[in-house]
């Protein structure tokens, strides 16, 4: 006897009720069983479009019996015989009974001939055996037998209901309240239990049967009047009908669980898709901004400035961009990297493929574009500063050029005027000889002024070659000076020819006047040169340059007594000439003592003015030097502070006693602390602006530039953000993987211990040592060293390496390490689980319909699935059927999802 038969016989033998044989002789029981068993069979045969009227008659050929067994077992039975003779029917029934026996059921006393003959009692016994095996045997509650388990299930479900006390499968169900209670317990929306009365059994029974058929798809297997009027309803009929309740509600609960699992997976997918879209949008905006800004910055360098004010305006525009326009984009860039890392972590934790941004929008693409932007910024700033210095130098050259032109033009005008007013025709011999000698002396003066003309030409050429804005004016002035000089040469030649013509009659030479000219002319040249030097403008960029000019000026003043004595000698010589000569003028020079005295006095007045200019320049350079020192002090302090903050981030934030949430809070406070120092950073920017306005190009007191401090400031922000993101990812790992914080800290502590370079990576030897320290069993080191040998086997450690370093780069990242360790410590949903869940919703079919999806899933997630599922193309497909297997697989592989 099978275990099922033993349980059944044992249950009945222990009761005080009639035996199975006696029960089958009771006409009422026999009628109830026949009706119930027929309805139960039809509930399964309808899946094949088959309907029977009587189990005794419609199973005689064995065909419907075989169809019934194939439906409820899901298997296939041997091919049926198509003949209509008795032997064919017996053989078909025998195949069915053999199949039941193969499932561990002992069919004692039931033969194929009795079924073919339409023996109702034998047929009902056979159907009951089938019901026990395929509908009741699998019911197990708290490790009890099928019947006891089904009874216990009824008792637990109906326990809270008044007037219901289920102790058996006959009298406990007569009043119908037990059936109503079972439906109300699982679907309270279908039964108004509070309005039912125990004394209205027929109504209660019919109410339960009709609701179960209409709402739960459980066919009516019992007759309400029969149950209510029979003193002891048939136990088998009641059990058969109640088992349909059990399977219906169990299937509903299973479908609900499957729907919940699918909803959870779809929620994760939809959240990830939103994050991907946000990344794509943010990356596109940032790249477009960079692409727009680089040409804008470049045009500052490409368009050559024509004035100092224009260069300063561009510098101010560039500073405004760097202080107001760029910082928000710097924050966007940091957020983009943080969001990307968080998204990848979520994808890894949910067993999804890594996110691959669109072409040109990878993090490396963002970094490369950002580097191009900063390279362009550095080039523009250096170019503008160089342009400022170049234009200042050109302005200085233009001032010198104008001064020399004015001085030479005045001299030429004065000389030509002298030639014009020189009355050679009325001069005596002495005057003519003097004029000739004066003309000889004039060659020296001409040579000196010729050098000044060359200096003017060199200055003009230099300014023109450097693209000076007034180059045309300079070239025209230089050409004009050449014209004046040519006219002077013509005038001088004519004047010489006139002297030579009159020399025969005018040979008297005034020796004293000649001596006067020889002394006065050099002295006058010295006066004019000294005057030019005293009026010469200068631009200094350091105290040493100013001191150099001061030293030269002091040396000049030290020579004044010597030239004062020369002036006194000239005065004395003029006095002697005035005593000897009674008429005429000095033919050797147009210089007079009074004019030399005027120039001498003017020179003495220019000296204190020069002293004051040099003193002012020295004071200005000292102020610039103080500005250099002030910037250096701020810059050195700021650089040390950022270094200390970096150290604090890398060494002091992750104390062994801090939880991940405490670490996250600490990093948030640290970020606020860093933001609190922004005024100091802005003060540095203001000092740098002052330095640039003062055209200070070097600073010997400081090795830091504003550019390097900008990098340190941004790197400090990025370091806090990266560390904060790392802690957030650890919290995400902890919460999503179901592992506790101590496990996460233990894993990170072990990784950090073997990460000797602090670069977030371990080589394979360090990784192996880290696994050993965590108690993970790996191969010996010798095996690791020789893993390339031809005869080497694939070790466990090599399989681990294929997981954490699939490209065999020789490096294991922290994220890969954490993924492996958390997989070892927790379970994750898989494609197979989702396929199994969809199979439940589909009723074990290989496809699912849109109606089934909408019935089990929330509306927005149901439409999400329907829109992404491919049509099912199997041989058993129905119109509108969908392929849930390929959809579930795509959730965990490379796809558009």
Residue, then its C-alpha position, 0 to 999 in steps of 0.5 A: x500500500x502506498x504512503x497515500x493509501x496508508x494515510x487515508x486508511x489510517x485517518x478513516x480507521x481512527x474515526x467513528x464514521x462508516x468505512x469507505x466501503x460502507x460510504x460508497x454504498x450510501x446512495x447520497x454519498x455516491x451521488x455527491x461523489x459522482x457530481x463532485x468528481x465529475x465537476x473536478x474532472x471538468x475543471x481540468x478537461x476544459x483546458x483541452x476543450x473537453x466536457x464530460x457528463x458522467x465519470x462512469x460513462x465518459x471514461x470507459x474508452x480510456x481516452x478522456x481518462x488519459x487526457x485528464x491525467x496528461x493535463x493534471x500531471x503535465x506529462x505524456x502517456x503512451x500513444x492511445x489505441x484508436x479502435x472501438x473494440x473492448x480490447x482497445x478500450x481496456x488497453x487505453x484504461x490500463x495505460x492510464x492506470x499504469x501511469x497512476x501506478x508509476x506515480x507511487x499509487x497502489x490501485x488495489x482492487x481497481x482493474x481496467x475491465x471494471x472502468x470499461x464496464x462503467x462500474x461507478x463504485x470502481x470509477x469513483x474510487x479510481x477518481x478519488x485516488x487520482x484526486x488524492x495523488x495530484x490535488x491533495x497529496x502535495x498539500x503540506x502544512x506544518x509537516x502533516x499528512x495531506x488530509x491533516x494538512x488540508x484540515x489544519x489549513x482550513x482551521x487556521x484560515x477560519x479561526x477568527x470567524x464566529x460560528x465556524x469550527x472546522x474539525x472534519x470534512x463533512x459536518x463542519x461544512x454543512x452550514x456553508x459558513x466555513x466555505x464563506x469564511x475561507x473566501x472572505x479570509x483571502x478575498x474580503x471584497x467578495x463576501x459580506x460575511x457579517x450578514x450571514x446566518x448559521x441557520x440559513x445553510x442552503x443560502x450560505x452554501x449556494x452563495x459560496x459556490x456561486x462566488x467561487x465559480x464567478x470570481x475564483x474560477x472554481x466550478x461548482x462541484x457540490x449541490x447546496x441542498x444535498x449538503x444541507x439535507x444530508x446528515x453527514x455529507x461525503x467527506x471525499x466530495x468536501x475534500x475535493x472541493x476544499x482542495x480547489x480552494x486551497x490551490x486557487x488561493x495558493x496560486x493567487x498568493x504565489x502570483x502576488x509574490x511573483x508580481x512583487x518581485x517583478x515590480x522590484x526589478x522594474x523599479x530598479x531598472x526605471x531608476x537606473x534609466x532615469x539616472x542614465x538620462x540625467x547623466x547624458x543631459x548633464x554631460x551634453x550641456x557641459x561639453x557644449x559649454x566647453x566647446x563654446x568657451x574655448x573659441x571665446x577664450x581663444x579669440x582673446x589671444x588671436x585678436x591683437x590688442x592695440x592699446x594697454x586699456x584694451x589688454x586690461x579690459x580683456x584681463x578683467x573680462x577673463x577674471x570675471x569669467x574665471x570667478x563667476x562663470x567657471x565655478x558653477x561649471x566646475x561644480x557641475x563637472x564634480x557632480x557629473x563624476x559623482x553621479x556616474x560613480x553612484x550609477x555604476x555602483x547601483x548597476x553593479x549591486x543590482x546585477x545589471x550591466x555597466x552603463x556605457x555613455x554615448x560616444x564622446x560622453x565618457x568621463x575620460x572625454x569630459x576630463x579631456x575636454x576640461x583639460x583642453x579648456x584649462x590649457x587654453x585658459x593658461x595660454x590666454x592669460x600668459x598671452x595677455x600679460x605678455x601683450x601688456x608688457x609689450x605695449x608698455x614697452x612700445x609706449x615707452x619707445x614712442x615717448x623716447x622716439x618723440x623726444x629725440x625727434x623733437x630735439x633733432x628737429x629743433x637742432x636742424x631748424x636752429x642750424x638751418x636758421x643759422x645758415x640762412x642768417x649768416x651774412x657771408x658776403x658782408x663778413x671780413x676775413x676773420x669772420x670768414x676764416x672763423x666761419x670756415x673753421x666753425x664749419x669744420x667744427x660743425x662736422x663733429x656736431x653733425x656726426x653726433x646728430x647723425x647718430x641721433x637720426x640713426x637712433x630715431x630710425x632704429x626706434x621707428x623700425x623696432x616699433x613698426x616690426x612689433x606692430x605698434x598701433x601708431x606705426x604709420x605715424x612713427x614711420x611718417x615722422x621718421x621719414x620726415x626726419x630724414x627729409x629734414x636731414x637731407x635739407x640740412x645737408x643741402x643747406x650745409x653744402x651750400x653754406x660751405x661752398x659760399x665760405x670757400x668762395x669768400x675765403x680768399x678775402x676773409x682769412x683773418x682767424x679769431x683764435x680765441x673764438x675758435x678755442x671758445x667754439x671747441x670748448x663750448x660745442x662739446x659742453x653744449x652737447x654734454x648739456x643736451x645729452x644730460x638734459x635728454x637723460x634727465x628727461x628720459x622716461x623709464x619703466x622699472x619692474x624691481x627695486x634693483x632696476x630702480x637702484x641701478x638708475x639711482x646709482x647712475x644718477x648719483x654718478x652723474x651728479x658726482x661729475x657736476x663739479x668737473x663740468x661746472x669748472x668747464x663752464x667757468x672756463x668757457x665764461x672766462x674765455x668769452x670774457x677774454x674774447x669780448x675784451x679783444x674783439x670790438x665787432x662781429x660775432x664768433x664765426x666758429x659757433x653760434x653758442x653763447x655763454x648766456x644760452x649755455x648758462x640758461x641750459x646749465x641752470x635748466x640742468x640744475x633744476x632738472x636734477x632735483x626733479x629727477x631725484x624726486x622721480x627716482x624716489x617716487x619710483x623706489x617707493x612704488x617698487x617697495x610697495x610692489x615688493x610689499x604686495x609680492x610679500x603679502x601675496x606670498x604670505x597668503x599663498x604659502x599659508x593657503x598652500x599649506x592649509x590645502x595640504x593639511x586638509x588633504x592629509x586630514x581627508x586621507x588619514x584622519x577621516x576614516x577612524x576605526x571607531x567611526x561608523x559609515x554614517x558617522x564618516x559621511x557626516x564628518x565628511x559633510x562637516x569637512x566640506x562645510x569647513x572647506x567652504x568656510x575658507x572661500x573668503x581667503x581664496x577670494x582674497x588671494x584672487x584680489x591680491x593676484x588682480x592687484x599684482x597684475x594691475x601693477x604689472x608684477x611679473x615675478x615674485x621671488x618670495x613665493x613659488x606658488x602661482x594663482x593657477x597652482x592655487x586654483x588647482x589645489x582649491x579645486x582638487x581639495x573640493x574634488x577630494x572631499x567629494x570623492x571620499x564622500x562618494x566612496x563612503x556613500x557607495x559603501x553605505x549603498x553596498x551595505x544596505x543593498x547587499x544585506x551585510x552589516x557595517x562591520x563586514x564592510x569596515x573589515x573588508x575596507x580595512x583589509x584592502x587599505x592595509x595591502x594598498x601600499x601605494x594608496x592608489x585604490x588598487x591591489x596587484x594579484x599578490x596583494x589581492x591574494x594576501x588580502x583574501x587570506x587575511x579575511x579567511x578566504x581559502x586560496x592556492x599556494x603562492x608557488x601555484x600563483x607564480x607558475x600559473x602559466x605553465x602548460x600543465x597547470x590546472x585552473x585554480x580557485x584563485x584564477x577563477x576569482x581573478x577572472x571575476x575581479x580582473x577579467x581583462x588581466x590587467x594585473x590590478x584589482x580595483x576597490x569596487x571589484x574587490x567589494x563586489x566579489x566580497x559582497x557576492x560571497x556574503x549575500x544573495x542577489x536576484x537573477x534572471x532565472x528568478x524573474x523568469x520563474x516569477x513571470x512563469x507563475x503569473x503566466x500559469x506555467x505557460x511559456x508566454x504571457x498575455x497583456x491582460x495577465x500582466x495588467x491584472x497582476x502588476x501596477x499600471x505603470x509597470x505593467x505598461x513598461x513591461x508590455x512596451x519592452x517585451x517581444x512577441x512570443x513566436x512558439x508553436x503554442x503562441x496565441x494572438x498578442x502573446x509576449x515572450x517574458x523569458x527574453x525580456x527577463x534575460x535582457x534585464x541582466x545583459x547588454x540591451x537597450x534596457 
